[in-house]
Amino acid sequence: MNEELKNQVLSAREAARELRTCASGQKDRALRAMAQALKDRRGEILDANEQDLAQGRKRGLNSALLDRLSLSDSRIEELASGLEELANLPDPVGEVERMWKRPNGLEIGVKRVPLGVVAMIYEARPNVTADAAGLCLKAGNAAVLRGGSEAIHSNSAIGNVLTDAIAQAGLPGTAVSVIRNTDRNLVRELIRMRELVDVVIPRGGAGLIRTVVEEATVPVIETGVGNCHTYVDKAADLQMALRIAINAKLQRPGVCNAMETLLVHQDVAAAFLPALGAEMAQKVELRGCPRTCQLIPQAKPATEDDWATEYLDYILAVRVVPSFEEAVAHITRYSTGHSEAIVTEDYTAARRFLELIDAAAVYVNASTRFTDGGQFGLGAEIGISTQKLHARGPMGLKALTTTKYIIYGNGQIR
């Protein structure tokens, strides 16, 4: 076992014990100090990020991945604002969700408590470093963070800023720990430290998530791949549908809640798809069914693989469907259970879509890009879970806690 990694996790476990009983006000002061430090020291963060971007360009990362990797003044402001918002949210730790009295006089309650040590494994998203650190700290957990090698300089710089701010606020700086060694074998060791790590959360592409799920002995909260669909129904407001489709694909294509497949009812395809092509064809590679290729000459023929692919890029699969039922069948077959949307003015179709589609987030007349903890009012998010146990959808503070039973007696025996 790597001794440096073991010592890092042991230090995190010590910090978690202190955080478990830390007052809400002290955690909130630390979060505000972290936010201010990001703003005060943005120069060193941006310098480090430029090193990562330069290396990414040399390695041939595509524009969408470079966008995920990129930081700016405005994005650092967003990270700081997310931490400040967390400081203003209610603390779930210590909340007694319910209490009841048994006939024998025992009073039994359910109380929210921290998970302990949370390990995060993620790819080229340096914003995750700040988001995960803030969420874990607010929920009373220590965070051990291992980002991708593409963002090593950015993650290290953000980690330095945050740990200094936490220590200056009077909490253990080891509450947030960034693994700076890019050796992949350390990930395998980390996710098997069952005695020291309480939960591991992978956040990234399908390969990363699959590797962690298959190899971890530590319990895993699985964040999901996003093969997200938007269905334009025959009763859709087509101008609304066009705005939603453009936003869902183009606002930030390299993230998991971006639209990857557009389904269009055959009754509105001739009116809708040429307008879509005019808006998107110069920006997005369209891959379509035969009817789509007729209506958008620039579109390339889609293959079976296109319907099942999370592109995270300026590529969109488009299919014309004969009915609402066929749209639901397509989504049921290819969805990863992340975010799915319908655009329609038909109340019955909207209700049926909400009932039939099995996903973490299901939308009527809105972009899938809103599947985000901040947009849902949860503060920042640790990730978006597509599994069904413990947490589903954007995971905010409550998802980073568990419960324990508390029992008050006055001498009862069984």
N, C-alpha and C positions, 0 to 999 in steps of 0.2 A: 504494500500500500504506500502511496506517495505521502511522506510524512508532512510535507508542507500543506497539502490538501487536508489531511487529517487534523492538523493543528488549526487550520482555518475553520473547519466545521466545528471542532470542539469549542473554539472561541465564540462562534455563533450560538452554540447551545448554551453557553454561559450567559450570553447577552439575552437569549430568549427567556431564561429564568428571571432575569431582572425585569424585562419588559412585561412579563405576565401580570405583575402587580403594579405596573407603572400607572400613575394617575393620568386621566385623559388630558388635563391641562398641560402636563409636561410633554406628552406626545405631540400635542398640537403646537406647542412652542417650538419643538424640534422640527416639525413639518414647515412651519413658517420660516425658520432659520434655513432650512434646506432650500426653500423657494428663493429666498433672498440671495443665498450663496450662488445658486445657478445664474442669477442675473448679474451679480457682482463679478463672477469669474467666467463670464461667457467667452471672453477672449481666449482663454486657454482651452476651453471646450471646443470652440470653433477651429482653433489651430490643430488640435488633435483630429477633429473630424476631417479637415482638409487632407491630412495624411492618409486617412482611410479612403477617402474619395479618390485620391491620386492613385493609390494602389488598386482600387476597384476598377478604375479606367484602364490601367495597365493589364488587368486580368480579363478585361472585356465584359464586365458586368453590363447588362442591358439598362436602358434608361429607367425602367420601372424599379429595378433593384437599386440603382443609384439614388433614386428618389427616396426609397425606404431608408437608405443609409444616411441621407443628407440631413444636416442640421443647419439652422439659420437663426438669425436674431428672433424672428417671429416664432419659430418652433421652440426655441428655448423659453421664450415668454409663455408659450402654451404649456410647456412642462412645469414652469414655475406656478402658473395659474392653477394647474391641476393639483399641485401640492397644497396650495392655499385653499382650494375648494375642499380638499380632504380634511384640512384642519377645521373647517366649518361644519363638517358632517357629524351626526351623532356617532358616538363610539359604541360599537356593538358589544364590546367586551364588558362582561359583568351584568348584561341585561338578563333579567329573569323573565323568560317568555311566558311562563304560566306557573301557577302554584295551586295545589289542591290538598284537601285534608282527607285522610282515610278514616274509616270507622274506629280504628284503634288509636287515633289521635296523632299519628305520624303526619307531618306536613312535608309534602314532596314538591320540589320545584325543578325546572329545567333552566339552566343558566348557560349563557354563551361564554366560551373561553377561547383563547388563541390555539392555533394548531401546533405551534412550536417553531421548528426550523423548516422553512420553505425553501427548496432549491428550485431555481428557474433555469431552464435550458432554452435558449432562443437564438435566433439568427440575426441578420443584419438590420436590427431595429434599435438603435441606441436610445430611443425614447423609452423603450421598455425598462431600461435600467433605472430611470427616475420613477416611472410609474410603479414598478414592482417594489422598489425601495419604500416609497411612500405608503402604498397600500399595506405592505407587510408590517411596517412600523405602527401605523394607526391601529391595525388589528392585533397588535401585541406580539407579532412574530419577528424572528430574525430571518433575514433573507441572504441566501448564498446564490449569487448570480453568475451565470456562465453564458456570455453572449458569443456570437460567431466571430471567427477570426477576422472577417471583413471589417468588423467594428471595434477591434481590440483597443485602438488608441482612444476612440471616443468613449467607450465604456470605462476604460481606466480613468480617464479624466473626470467623467461624471462621478464615478465612484469616489475618487479623491475628494471632490468638492462636497459630496453628500456626507461622507464619513467624518470629515472635519467639522461640518455644521452640526451633525448629531452630537459629537463629542463636546463641542462648545456649548450645546444646549443642556449638557449635564447627563446625557444618556450614553451608554457604551457605543463607541464608534464601530465596534464589531457587529452591531445590529445589522449593518449592511456590509456585505463582503463580496467583492468582485474577484472572480478567478481570472488571473492575468496570463496564465499558462494556456496556450492554444492546443496543447497535446490532447487529441481526442480520447486517449485512454483514460484521462482524468474524468471525462464525462461518465464512462463506464464504471469507474470506481465510485463516483459521487452517487449515482443512482442505485448503487448496491449497499450504501451505508445505512442499512435499515435500523441499526441501533442508535444512530446519531441524527438522521434526517427523517422528519415526520411525513413529508409529502414532497413529491417532485411534480413540477408543471412544465411540460414541453410546449413551446410556442414557436411555430414555424411551419415549414413545408411538410408534405406527407412523409418524406423519408425520415426526417428528424423525429416526428411524432411516432412513427411506426417503430423506429429503433428504440426509443425510450420505453414505449409500452411493452415491447417484447423482451427487453433486457433488464428492466428495473426490478429490483426486489422491494424497493421503497414504494409505498402506495402512490399511484399516479392519478392526477386530475388531467384528463385528456382535452386539450384545446383542439379545435377542429379545422380541417381543411375546408375551404369555402368555394365549392362549386355552386355558385348562387345563380338563381334564375329570376327573370322578370317575365310575366305572362301578360300580353296585351290582349284583353278580351274583346269580343265583338261589340260589347257595349261600352268600350273605353272612350274617354275624352282623349282624342288623338294628340292634341297639343300638349295636354298633361303627360300623356304617355311618352312623347318625344323628350320632354324636359326630364322626366324621371330616368329614361333610358340613358340619355347623355350623361346625367349626373352619376348614375350607378356604374357606368363604365369608365368615364373620363376623369371624374373628380380626383381619384387617386387609384389607378388600376393595379398597383402592386400590393394591395392589402386584401385580407381574407373576406371582407364584406363587399368587394367589388363584384358587379355582375359579370358572369362568364358566358351565360347563354340567354338569348332573348327568344321567347316564343310568341308568335303572333297568330291570332285567329284568322283563318282564311277569308272571312267576310270583310276584314279591314286591311288585309295585307297590301292590296293594290294601292290603297290610299296612304298607308303608313310607311311602307318600306322604302319607296323612292325618297321620301323626305328624310328618313333615317340615313339612307345612303349619302344624300347630299351633305348631311351634317357630319357624318362619321368617316366616310370613305378615305378622306385625306389624312385622317389621324389614326385610324384603326384598321387593322387587317380583318376583313369580314369573311367568315367561312360559313357558307349556307347550304341549305337543302336545295333541290332543283328549282322549286318555285322562288326561293329567295334569289338565286342566281339569275333568274329571268327578270325579276323586278329591280335588282341591283347588279348591273353588268360587271361592276368591279369586284364583286364577291367571288371568292374561290369556292369550289365544291368542298363541302364538309365531309370528313370521314367519321366512322364510328367513334374513334378515339376523341374527336373534338367534343362530342357531347359529354364526355366523362372527364375533361381536363380542366384543372384550375390553372389558368394561364399566368395570372399575376403579371400581365403584360397588355400591350395595346393590340389585343386579339379578341374577337367576339364571335361566338357561334350563334347562328340565327336559323330558326326553323319555323316554317308555317305549319300550323296544326289545324285539323278539320273541326275540332270541337273543344269545349272546356274539358271534357273527360280525357281527351288525348293529351291535353296540356298537363293535367294532373298525373296521368300515367307516365309521361316523360319525366316530370320532376321526381316522382316516386322512384323511378328506375335509376336516375343519375344523380340525384341530390346527395350531398354529404351531410344534410341535416343542419346546415348553418343558417342561412337567411334566404327566404323566398318571398316573392311579391307578385301581386295581381294588380292590374290597372283596370278598373271597371266602374261603371255607374249603376250596375245591376246589383241591388242589395242581396238578392238570393245567391248570386254567383260569389259575391264577396264572403258571405257567411259560409257557404260550402267550401270555399278555398281555405278559410281559417280552420275549418273542422277536418278537412281531408289531408292537408299537408302536415307532415310530421317533421318539424324543424325547430331549432332553438328560437328563431324569430320569424314570424310570418306577418307580412305587410299587406295592407290594402291602400293603394293610391299613395305610395311613398317609396323613396329610394332605399335599397338595401344598405346603403352607406351609413345609415343611422344605427346599425348594430354596433354599439360602442358604449362602454360604461359611462363616459362623460356625457354623451348625447342622451342617455337614459336617465341622467340625474344621479348616477351612482358615484360620482367622482371619477377618478381614473379607473382603469380596469386591469386586472392581472392577466386577462385573456378571455376568450369566448369559448365556452365549453359546449361541445356537441354531444356529450354523453348524457346519461340520464340519472346517474347516481351522484349524490352530494350536491352538485351544482349543474345548471344548464343555462346557456346564454352568457351575456357579459357577467363576469365574476367580479363583483365589487367587494366591499369590506365584509359583508356577512358571509360570503363564500369562503373567506379566509379564516373563519372561526368554526369551531365545532361546539358541541354541548356536553354538559355533564349534569347528572342528577344531584341535587342537594336535598338532604333529608334532615328535618328537625324532629327530635323525639324528646321524651322526658322519662326514659327508662324502659321503653317497650322492649320485649323479647319475644322470640317466636318459638 
